[in-house]
Amino acid sequence: MNKDQAEVLAEWIKAASSCVVFTGAGMSTESGLPDFRSQTGLWQGQDPTRLASTEAMYHNREAFLRFYRMRIESLQSCEPHRGHKLLASWEKRGLVRGIITQNVDGFHQRAGSQKVAQLHGTLATGRFLRCEREYSSVRYLEEAGTHCECGGFLRPSVVLFGEGLPALDFERAEEWTEEADLFIVLGSSLLVSPANLFPQRAKQRGARLVIVNRDTTSLDEWADLLVQNEPIGSLLQRTEKNLNA
């Protein structure tokens, strides 16, 4: 009789010396946040460079502000789900080496994870362009909150189109990927480069590759375990039961 996918995943997590988790927008949609590239995603009918780019920040600021205020407001009404909390628990128990995330919502940290490489920055904070002082993103929702006595503008601490990835987080992600013998992708389309190179690199170095995503990805044929028919939170909860069995 074939083993259940959650049972297989639990066995692999137990056997791994370095398990790395890679999360994308699909990890957060179960908390109620929209994704980017689906038919109902944030980019549907939109040009990202007109909303979330350095060009927009400097030359189309009204649209830029509307977009990021909407995103920050949505974060206020959503919470990490059971999957986020289980990953944090697995980290504390030494089962997960670290989390590499494309997400900027900060849900992993809010759930208790400490070893998180944020490839695309975070919406939890913002910083002024001139003085570099950092504030909670809640200030973004205040009418005059984006202005400073230095004359600078408060920008969200995310990676905009036209910017490079944060060096320290990228280096941390590279280090974890090199060490991984189990690499688990949760909710990523694996369309965005260079972030999508991490699972590919891990597989090339001999790691088992697990992909959990609602839609197909370009690396599905590389996966040692592919899960497309179950929500992430549900799969992780069933995996937890097998870990404790």
N, C-alpha and C positions, 0 to 999 in steps of 0.2 A: 504494500500500500504506500503510495507517494506521501511524503511529508507535507504538511501545511506550510505555506510560505512564511508565516510568522514563526513557526517552529524551526525552520531552516535558518532564518535570520537570527534568532536567539542563539542557536548553536554556533553560528559564525562569529557573533559578537563575543561570546564566551571564549572562543578559541583565538580571537585576534589579540595580538600584542600591541597594535596601534590602530584603533578604529577612528576614522575621520568622517564627519558628517558634513555634507554640502547642501545648503538650502536655498531655494528660490521662491518666487512669488506664490507658488502653489502651497507652500508651507503656511503662508499667512492668510490665504483666502478662506481657510477653515475658521479663522478668527473674525471673518466678516469683511476683510479688506479686499478691494478689487485687485485683479492682476493687471498686466500691461498689454499682453498681446492676444488675448482671447477675443471673441466676438463682442464681449461686454467689458473688455479691458479699458484701462485709462488711455491707451493710445488709439483706440478705435475711432477712426475719422479725424485723428489729430496728427499734426506734425510735431514730434517730440522736440525738434530744434526750436520751435516757436514757444515752447513752454518751459523746458527743463535744461536749458543750455546757458553757457556764458554769454552768448549773443543775446538771448532773451533777458538775462539778468541786467545787462547794461543798456539794451536798446528797446526792449519790450517789457519794461518792468511791471506795468499794470497787470498784464496777462501772467507774468511770472509770479507775482504776489498772489493773485487769485488761485492759481494752481496749487502753490505750496500751502496756502492757508487752508484750502480744501483738504489737502492730504493730512495736514497736522490736526485739523478738526476731526477727521475720520479716526485718527489714532486715539483721540480722547474717548471715543465711544466703543473701542474694541479692546480686548484683553488677550494675552497669550492663551492658547488652548492646551488641552491635555498633552498633546505631542510635544510642545515646547517644554512643559514641566517634566515630562519623562526624560527628555534629552538632558536637562539640567541635573536630574537625579542620576542618570547614567554617568555623567561627568564626575559627580561627587563620589560615585562608587568605583571610579577608575575604569569604567567600560568604554568611555569616549575620550579620545585624546584631545579633540577640539572641534569647533564648528566653524566652517567657512561659509559665510552667507553673502548672497547678493542683495538681501533685504536691508532696508534702512529703517524699519519700524522699531527696532530695539526690543522686540518681544523676547528674544533669547535671553537678554540680560534681565529683563523684567521677570522672566520665569526662574531666574537663578543661575543661568550659565555664566561662567566667568572667562572661559577660554574661547573667545569669539573673534575671528578675523572678519571685519566688516569691509568687504571689497569695494562697496559703493558708498561708504560713509554712513551717516546716521541722521535721522530727522529728530532725534531727541534733543539736539542742541543746535544753536546757530552761532555765528561769529561775525563781528563787524569787519568790514573789508579794510578799514584803515588801522584801527587800534588793535585788532585781533582779539579783543575781549570776547569771551564766550558766555552765552546765556542759555537758559532753558528755551526750547522752541515755543513754549506757551507764550512767551513775549511776542512771538510773531503774530498772535491773534489780537494783540492790543492795537488800537487805532494808530498810535504813534510809536509802536514798539520797534519798528524797523529802523528808527533814526537814533543817532548818537550825537553827543556834544562834539565828538571828533569830526562830525560831518560825514561819517561812513554809513554804509547801508548794511543791515543785518541780513546775512545770507544763511540759508540752511547748511548744515555741515555734511551735505551729500556731495557725491561726485556728479558734476553736471556734464552734459554732452560738451566735448571740447576740452575736458580735463583728464589728467592721468589718474590712475588708481593710487590710493595712499600707500606709500612705500613700506611702512612698518607692517601694515596688515597684509600686504602682498607677500612680503618676505616670510611672515609667519605662516601664511597659507602654503607657500612653497615648501617650507621646512616640514610641515605636517604631512603634505602630500608625498614627499620623498620617503617619509618614515612609514606611511600607511601600508598595512597588509589587508585592510578592509576599508573600502571607500563607499559610503552610502549617500546617494543623491536623493533628496526629498523635495519634490515639487519644483523642479527647474526644467524649462524647455531646452536648456543647453544651447541656446542660440546666440548668447552674448559672449563675445571674445574680449579680453583673454580669459575671463572667468571660466569658460567652458573647457579650457585646456587642462584644468586640474584633474577632473576625473579621467580624462584621456591619459594624462601623464601617470596617474596612479596605476591604471590598468597596464600600461606599458612596462611598468616597473614590477609587475607581478601581483598586485593587489587584487583581491576579489572586488568586483564592481556590482553594486546593487543600485538599481534605478527604480524609484517609486514616483510615478508621474501619471497624471490622468491622460495626457496625450503622448504620442510617439515623440522620440528624440532621435537625434542623429547618431547617438551612441547605443541605441537599444540592442543592436546585434553584438555589441561588445559585452553586454551585461551578463553576469553569472546568475543573477536573479532579477527578474523584471516583474514589477507589480503595477498594473494599470486599472484595476477594478475595485480598489478599496481606498477610502480616505486615509490620509497619513496618520491622523490621530488614532483611528481605529486600529490600523496595522501596528502602530507602536504600542498601543495598549495590549493587544494580543501577544506581541513580542515580549512585553514585560511579564505577562503571566507565564510564558514559557521560560523566561530567565529565572523566575522564582520557583519553577516546578522542581 
